[in-house]
Amino acid sequence: MKLWPVEILNQKKWVFAERRENSLWFHWKGCTYVLPLEEPRNRNRKGQQNPASGRILAPMPGRVTKISAREGDSVTAGTTLVIMEAMKMEYTLAAETSGSIEKVSCQVGDQVSLGQELVRMQPLSQPLSHSDSNN
């Protein structure tokens, strides 16, 4: 990541930013933001992909300090999956949806890069409504 000057609310600020594939990742005031470059209105403010994708990504470069997820585990939305440390701050990465853990792609102590997949989940399917279950 590089330090870039930006103007926010008519004030010059410095943020850490990096372009990854079709998005711009930047860090400001303790949060990581992802702005898709092809569709700016679809902002994702947690540094993760679409929650339905089940991909938990590193919001910035850092070191994995704890992993609570194990392959095969069932988790609910909000369950802590990974804790990482970056820029002397601790980041808790949680499941955005309920589902099962398909793959854990990191280990405690790993140095991870911005946008690196740490955990992949299989989100739970929407339950059938009563009217859908009747043939």
Summary of the structure (lengths in Angstrom):
residues: 135
radius of gyration: 17.0
end to end distance: 54.7
largest distance: 61.3
contacts: 357
relative contact order: 0.17
helix: 5%
strand: 51%
